Amino acid sequence: MGADTGRPAGTGRRGELDALRALVVLGLVFFHTALVFSPDDDFYVKNPQTTGAVTVLAGFGVVWAMPMLFLVAGLGARHSIRRRGAAGFARERLLRLGVPLVFGTVVLCPLPQWLRLRAAGPGYDEPYGRFWQRFLTVRPDLADFPFVLEGDHFETGHLWFVVLLLAFCLLLAPVAGPLASAAGHMVPALDRHPVLLLLPALPLAAVNALLGMEEGFAGWNRWAYLLFLLYGFGLGDDERVRALTRRAAAPAGVLGLLLFAATAPGFVAGDDPFTARTPFALFTRAAFGAAGWCWVLALLGLLDRPRNGTSGAPDATAGARRYGRRYLALAALPLYVLHQPVVVAFAYGVVGWSAPMVVKYVAIVAASLAVILAVYEYGVRRTRLTRFLFGMRPQPRPHPTTAPTRPGPTRPPAS
């Protein structure tokens, strides 16, 4: 793209961030299992005994995990638009996100809702097939954009992330060129005043404070995620910004911890911190938004360690690490689409056990991880159709030069 002329770009996709994205997705198994035992969340299935400790521990994850996914998606969008152009990027996103969104909504999302009804009322005996038809009875509703369908039982569930990411990518495509150019003009100012790296915390604080936090979107306002995606797109792979981020990682992390600690009174003892308009609630939401940026900035810097050539590692070891990162990067979206229905299904069976909460928690997590990883490995990644349905590209065919060749007839030597 012409807007990148003269701008030092990164060396390509950052493998450590792709791996982090997949690890965050796997971490959602632990997070959503914890909601089974939380007194403050309307999760699909609830354990008879709950503990408030879950809410506190979950807060350490929600402040940075989903924002990091959107920021990494913005970084990936920058590379994709360079290769394909804005129109090609939009078409690719419609295919890679739209297909798993439709498939997951129709095939996977009805199950948690059906289990919610069964768990809430022991007398509920509606067959799944009949409920599935009612689940898909929808009507248009543009008031909750980009969630434009509504129904008595219909929901996109955990696929809200895919809905927002697809909508934001389509909004980004037409303005990608001007945005990249504007970001390039900002970099010299960051070189002179590195403290400006903290500036994105202000609009994030304002969006959360003024528009309110949304519990259904992991505690953030949906439009705050658009800002994270734009930050990743605009600044994520500039080498000068990356160098500044590495230096700012430690102080940003400390500031993020202080801001996050400042939210505790508001979440524990104040008015409703998600929607109340009192000064205390507004401050709590603003501090949460600013803390989220500081934590993401710190993680970006801490993970971006310079590599010293081969670092003395054997080629086989380095190759194994590259393969592992590549495997995790490709698995992230399919694992995300799969994980929540599996967690809810196991939780539905486990909460009735006469066992301590920790035993139930470990059982749900272990079984869910085993199933989603097995389904991905043996039921998704190995066939062309399932790869397509889960947003994966077809497996590359072997290069002709690597294929075995059959010996031809021996020609006599020239005389």
N, C-alpha and C positions, 0 to 999 in steps of 0.2 A: 504493500500500500504506500502511496506517495506520502501520506502523512508521517510515515516513520523515517523519512529520509534524514540522515544526520543524527539519528537517535540511537544510542547504543542499546541493542536488544539483547535479550538473554540468549543463552546457547541452545534453547529448545525447551521442551516440556520438562518440568522439574519433577524427577522421579520420586523424591521424598514427599512432595505434596500429593501426588497421585496415590502413593501408599498410605499417607495420612487420611486421605478421603475414604479409602476402603476400610481403614481401621476405625474411623468415626462411624461408618455404617455398621460394622460389627459391634461397636460399642452401643448402638441403639438397641441391640438385643438385651444388653444389661439394663439399659435405661427403661425400656418399655416393660421389662419384667419387673423392675422396681415399682412401676406405677400400679401393679397388681396389689402392692402392699402399702400404697400411699393413701392417707385419709383425705387428701386435698384435691384429688384428680378423679374425674368421671371416666375412668378407663372401662373397657368393655367387660372385664371380669375382675371381681374384687375378692381378695382373701377375707375371711371373717375377721381376722385380727390385722390391724394396720399399725404403722409407726410413723411419727412425724419426722424421724431421722431421714427417711427417704427423701422428703422434700428438700431438706438442707443439702444432702449429698447431690441430688439432681441439679441443684442450682449451679454447682461448679461445672457441670457439663453444658447446660443450656446457654450459659453466657458466651461460649465461644464455638461450640461444635457446629451447629447449623450455619452460623455466619461464615465459618471457615469453608464449608461446602460451597456456599455461593461465591466466595472470593476465589476459590480454586476454579470454579466454573467460569468466572470472568477471565481468569488467566488463560484457560483453555480456549475461550471464545476468541481471544486476541490471536492465538496461533491459528485457529481455524479460519478466521476471516482473512488472515494473511495468505493462506493457501487457496481458499475457495472464493474469496470475495464476499460481499455482504449478502447477495442473493443466494449464492451457493450455501453459505452458512445457514440462512433461514430455512432453505429446503432440507439441509442435513439435520437441523434441529427438529423440524417437524417429523422427520422420519425416525430419528434416534430417540426422541422423547415422546412424540405423539403416539407411536405404535405401542410401546409398553404402558403408556398411560391408559389408553383405551383397553388394552388386554387386561391389565391389572385391575382396573375399575370394574370390568364386567365379570371377570373370572375369580379374582381373589378378594376384593373388598366386601362382597356380600357376606362372606363367612363370619368375620368378627361381629357384624351387626346381628346376624342370626343367633350367634352364641350369646351376645349381650341379652337378647330377649329370653333365651332359654335360662340364662343364669339369674335374671331378674325375677322370673316367674316360673316356679316349678311346674305349674299346670300348663305352660305353653308347649303345645305339641304340633305346631304347624310344620308340615314337611318342608325341607329345604328348597325343593323345586318351586313350590308355590310362593315361598318368601322371596326367592330370587326374582320371580316375575314382578312382585310388588316393589322390590328394591329398584328395578329398572324402569319403574313408572315415574317419569320425570317431566318437568316443565321448565321453560326458559326463565331465567331470573338474572338480569344484568346488574342488579343493585349490589351484588357481592363480587364484583369483578376482581380477578379473572375466573371465579367459580360461577359459571353462567348456567348451571343446571341445578334444579332443586327438586326434592321429592320427600315424601313422608319418611322414607327410610334410606333414601339414596345419600351417599357420601363418597368423596374420593379418599377419605381416611388418611392414612399415612402418605398417600400419594400427593398430598398438598404440595410437597416439595417439588415434585415433577411438574405440577400445574404452574406454580410460580416460576420455576426455572424456564419452562417453555415460553410462558408469556413474556418474561423479562428478556429472553434472547430475541424474540420477535420485535420487541420494542427497541432493543439495542441495535439491530441490524441496520435500519435506515440512518442512524446517527453515528455509526461506528467511525467513519472517517473524520468528521469534525471533532468527535470526542478524543480520538487518538492524537490529533493535532494539538488540541487544547492541553492534553496531559503532557505532551512533549514540551510545550512552552512553560509548564510549571516546574519542570525538573531543575533548571538553573536556580530558581528561587529556593528549592529544597536543598541544593548544594550549599547555598549561602546561609540558610537558616534551617538546620535539621529539625528544630523544634516544630516546624510546620508539618512534620509527619504525624503529629497528634491532632492536626486540624480536622480530619474526618470524624473525630469523636464528637464534634459539636453538632453537625447535622444529624448524626445518629441519636444523640441525646435529645435533640429537638423533636425528631419524628416519634420516638418512643414516648416522650413526655406529652406532646400535644395531641397525637393521634391515638395514644393508648397502646398498651401491650395486649397481645392476643394469645390467650392460653393455648388455643388450638394450633398455634404456629410456634411451639416451643418457647413461648414467653416473649417473642419479639413481635413488633408490628410488621406486617407483611412488606411494607414499603421500605423498611430498614434493610431487608434482604436485597432489594434492588440496589441500594447504595453500596453494599458489600460487593455485589457483582460488578458494579461500575468501577469501584476502586481496584478490583483485581484486573479488570480489562485495561484501565488507564495507566496503572503504575506498576503492576505486579512483576513485569519481566524486564524493566529497565535496569541495567547493571549498576548505574549510579545510585538508584533508589535502593537496590538490593544491598549495596555496601552500607548505605546509611541505616537501613533496617537492621543489619547485623550489629552495628554499633549501638543502636537504640533499644535492642531487645531487652536487656536487663532492666534499665530504668522504666521502660514501658510496662514490663511485667510487674514491677513493684507498684507503680501507679495504678495498674489494673487491680491488684490485690486490695489496695487502699480504697479504691472506688467501690469495689464489690463489697467490702466490709461495711462501707457506708450505707449500702442498701438494706442491710440486715434488719435494722429497727423498722423500716417501712414494710418489709415483707412479713415480719413476725408480729408486730404490735400496732401497725398503723391502719388507716382505712384501706379499702380495697386498692391494692397497689396497681392493679391492671387498668382500672378505668376511672377511679376517683379524681376529682379536679381540685382537691385540697393542695396547698403548697407542699405538704409533706409527701403526698403521693406523687406529685409532679417531680419533686426532687429525686425520689426513689427511682422513678422510671428513667430520668435523665442520667443519673449515676450509673444505672445498669447499662444503658446504651453506650456511655463513654467507656465503662469498664470492658465491654465487649470488644471495642476497637483496640484498646490497649492489649488485651490478651491475644487477639489475633495478630497484632503487630509483633508482639514478643515471640509468638510461636513461629512466625515467618522468619524472623531473624535467627532464632535459636536453631531451627532446622536447616538453614541455608549455610552450611559449613563448607568452606572452600576445599576442593579435592586436590591433593598433591600428586598428580599423575596417577601412577598405578598404586600408590601407597603401599608398595611392597606385597600386596595381596596376590596370591596365585590367580592365573587367568580363570581357572575353573571356579574359584570362589567368587571373583568379580562377576563372572557370567551368571552364577547362581543367584547373586543378589539382583542383577538386572532382570533375570527371569521372574524372580519373586515380586519385584516392584511392578513389572508388566502384568503379571497374573492378577495382582491385587487391583491395579488400575482398571483392567477390563471387567473385573468382577463387581465393582462398586455398585453400578446401577442395578444389575440383576439381583444382587443380594439385598439391596434396598427394597426393591419391589416385592421380594419374597418374604422379608423377615417378619412383619407384624402379624399377618394371618397365622403364621406358624407359632409365634409366641402366644397369641390369644388361644389357639387350639390346645396347646399344652397346658396353659394356665387354667383353662376350663376343666381339664381333667385332674389337675394337681391340687387346686385350692380345697377340694373336699377331703384331702388326706388328713389324718390325725398325726401331724408332724410339726416340729418347730418351723417358724417362718424361714429361717436360714436354710433349712433342708429343702423346703419347697422352692425357694429362690434358686438354689444351686441346681435343682432338678430341672426347672423350667429353662434356665440358661443353657445347661449342658445339652439337653435334648434339642432345643431350638437351634443351637449352633451346629450340632451334628446334622440335623435334617436340612437346614438351608445350604450348608456347604456341600452336602451330598447331592442335593437336588441341582445345585448349580453345576457341579462337576459332571454328573452323569445324566442330568435331564435337561440342561440348558446349553452349555458351551459346546457340546459335541455334535449338534445337528444344525443344519442351515435354517430350518424353520424356527426352532426355539431361539436361536441367536437373534433372528429377526424380531421375534415377538418381545424379546427382552432388551432390544435396543443395541445389540452388539453387531459389529460388522462381520461379514462372512470370513471364515478362516482363510488366510492367504494360501493359494496353491503353491506347491513347490516350484521353484524356478526351473525352467527347462534344462539349464546347465547342470542342475544337481540330480536330475533323474538318471537312473541307470540306462545305459545304452547297450543295444545288442550289437555284437561284432558283425561287421559286414564281410563280404567275400574278400579274400586276399588277392591283391593285384600283383601280377608278376613285376619284378623290377624292370625298369626301363633299360633297354640295351644300349 
